[in-house]
Amino acid sequence: MYLLFGFVGLYISDVIFASIFAEPLRSQIQALKGAVEILVTAGFIYAISVASRHQLERTNRRLERRNEELHVLHRVLRHNLRNDLNVIEGHAEYVVESQRDEEDLSEPCKTILRKTEAIISYIQRAGQIRRLNERESVETYDLPEIIPSVVERSEAITDAVDVTTEIPEEATIWANHMFPAALDELLTNAVIHADSDTPQVSISVSKTDGPDGMTAVDIADDGPGIPESVRRVIESDEHDQLAHLSGLGLWFVHWTLTDAGGSLSFDTDGDGTTVRMLVPTADSS
């Protein structure tokens, strides 16, 4: 565009203006045309620099997110996977030796099973985090439709779990494409950490009184609550201290929400824990 503009301007200046206008008007018009060319050139350069800066900022944000994700995955897998494999190896050796003496093998076998399930969970969480950036654009979700669907499909929600919902007829949000998986992660946490045989879980949706254009999805349970150390790591981004599977699952939820401009917060009291997912409201975007 700039090359075309330059050639056209030069042609008008040297051919057309020279044949139509006489001095001194010709020089005045050429001076004015030169000023216009400078302004247009400056506009082109400014527009290109602004677009490049915005693209660079978006790229830097994506790289920062990727680096943070890789850092957390590296620390968790290095710490937990190594330790759990050591435990599995030790108990497996014990089982082999105990077979000769006919000792009770139930506890070692249970430990092997528990640690194996933990390793599988690590791999599943790592896969979920990897899929977060498979699509760069956010999607719209109709909460009155997606929440009951996630509850119905969740493996953690059984007949023994009492789930109540309070969802308005219209509530549409923007979120990463992994939002349903993040919602299921929080539901699973609420159930597996419950103290009673009949866990109580409630899900409520409301417009917030705080930031404009945001919708709150609150998941409340009657369990002992998320450990303070895990909450602090998530809320303060102290991922250097992360060394727990539960923290990895919450990191997945945290990244899912922040990808679309949302946030994750916790409120724990004597009656249980409320996890708040703050997400952009689609009709206010």
N, C-alpha and C positions, 0 to 999 in steps of 0.2 A: 504493500500500500504506500509506504514511504517512497519507494523507488518510482512508482507510477506518478505520485504527486510531484516529485522533483522534476521528472521529465516534462510533465504537462506545464508546470510553472515556468520552467526554462523556455519551453517553446512559446508560451504566451508572452513572456518577457522579451525575447529576442526577435520574434517574428511578427506576432499580431500587433503588440503595442508599438513596435518600431514602425510598422506600416500605417498605423491609424493616427497616432498622436505625434505632435511636433514638440520640440523643446520650447519652454522648460517643463511643460506639462508631462512629457514622457518621463523625465527623470523623477518627478514627484510621484507619478503613478508606480513606477518601478520601485521606488523606495518604500511606498506603502505596501506593494505586493511582497517585498522582501520581509517586511515586518510581519505580515500575515503568515508567510512561510515559516518564520521563526516561531510564532505562536503555535501553529499547527504541529510543527516538529516537536516542540516542547510538550504539547498535549499527547502526542504519540508516545514519547519517551516516558512521560508520567504514567500513562495508562499501562504500558508494558511493565514498568517497574512495580506498580501496585499489584497487578495480576501475578507477577513473579513472586512478590513478597507473600501474598496470600497463599499461593501454592506451596511456597517454602514453609510457611507456618503450619499448613495442614500436614505436609510431609514430616516435619519435625515432631508434631503431636503424635502421628502414627508411629514414628520410630521410638519415641519415648515410651509409648504404650507397649510396643513390642519388646523393648529392652526390659521394662518392668516385669512383663509377663515371663520372659525368659529367665530373669533373675530369680523370681519367686519359684518357678518350676524347678530350676536348677537346685536351689537350696532345699526345697521340700523333698525332691526325689533323691538327692544325694544323702540327706539325713535319714528320712523315714525308710526309704527303700533299702538302704544299706543295713540299718539297724534291724528291720523286720526280717530281712533275709538271714541275718546272723541268728536271730531267734529261731527261725524255721529250721535252719541247719542244726542248731544245738538240740532242739526238741526231736528232730528226725533221728539224730544220732542216739538220743536217749531211747526212742522207741525201739530202734534196732537192738540196742544193748538189753533193753528190758524184756524183749521177747524171750531171751534165754532164761531169765529168772521168773517169768510168768507174773510180773508185777502189774499193778493197775495202770492201764494205758489211756484211760479216758481223758484225764486232764491234759497230758501232753498232746493228745490228738485234737482236743478242743482248741488248744493254743495254736497248733499248726493251722487249723481251719480258720481261726479268727485272723491270724496274720496273713494268710493267703487272701482272704476276703479284703483285707486292708490294702494289699498290693493291687488287687483288681480295681478297687475304688480309686487309688492314685492314678492308675492308667485312664480310667473313665473321666476323672476330673481334668487330667491333662488334655484329653481329647476334646472335652467341652471348651476349654480355654483356647485351644488351637483353632476351633471352629468359629470363635468370636469374630475373627477378621476375615472370614471367607467372603463376606459381603460388606462393602463399605457403607452402603446406604441403610438408613433405619427404615422400619416398617411400621404401619399402623396396626393397632390391636384394639378390638372391641372387648373391653373388660367383661361386660355381662355375658359374653360368649366364651372368651378364652379361659376365664377362671374356672367355671364349672367343668369345662373340658379337661383342664389340667388336673383338677381334683378327681375326676372320674378315671383318668388314665394313671394316676399316681399309684405306684406299687406300695407306697407307705400307708395309703389310706385304705383301711380295712373296715369291716363291720364294727370292730371294737373302737374305732375312732369317731368321736363326735365332732363333726365339722359344721359350723354355722357361717353363713355369708350375709353380708349387708352391702349390696351393690346397686347403685342407681340404674335406672332403665337406660340411660345414655352416659357412656364414659369411654371415650376413645383416646388412646395415647400413642406417642411415638416411642419406639424402643428398638434395641438391637434384635436381630432375628433369633437370638438365643433366649429371649425373654421368657417363653414358656418353660424352658429348662431351668432357668434361674428361679422362677416361681415354684417349680417342683422341688428344687433343692431346699428352699426355705420350709416348704411343707414337710419334707422328709426330716429335716432337722428338728422341727417342732414335735414330730411323732416319736422319733427314736430316742430323744432325750427326755421324754416325759417320765414323771415319777409314778404315775398310776397305770393300772391295766386298761383304763378307758381314757385315753388322752383327749383333752378338750382343745380344739383349735378353732379360732374364728378369723375370718377374712373380711375386711371392710374397705370400701373405696370411698374417697371423699376429695373434694377440692380443698386445697390448702389455704390457710390464712397468710402464709408467708410469701414465697416467691410467686410472681404472677405466672399464669400459664402452666402450673404444675398440678399433678394429681397424686394423691397419696394412696398407696396400697399397704394396709397394715395387716400383719399376720401375728396374731397373739396366741400364746399357749400357756398352759398351767405348769410347765416344767421348771426346773431349777435355774434356767437361764443360761445364756452363753457366757463362758468364763470371761472375766474382765481382761485377762491377758490377750485373748483372741480379739475381743472388741477393740481394745486399744491399738492392736496391730492394724486392724482394718481401717479404723477411723483416722489414724494418724499416719498411715502409709509406712509404718515401720516394718517393711517386709524383711529386713535383715534378721528380725527376731522370729520370723515365722518358722514353725517346725511341727505343725499339727495338721492332720488330715482335715479336721473341721475348718481350720483356717483357710485351707486351699479351696474348699467348697464356697466359703464366704467371699474369697477373692474373686472367684468366678462370678458370683452374683454382683459384687462391687463393680467389676469391669463391664459386665453386661449393662448396668444402669448408667455408668459414667460415659459409655460410648455414645449415648444419645443425650447427654447433658443432665442425667439424673444423679441420684445419690442414694446411699444406704446408711441407715442409722438404727440405734438400738435403745430400748427403754426397758430396764429390768427392775422389778420390785418384788415384794413378797408373794405376789399372786402369779408370777410368771414373767415372761418376756414378750415384748412387742417389737417386731422388726418392721421398720418402715421403708418401703420402696418409694422413692420420690421420682416421678417420671414426667416428662413434658406432655401436656395436654394437646392432642392433635388439633382440635378446633381452635386453639389459641396460638398455634405456631405461625 
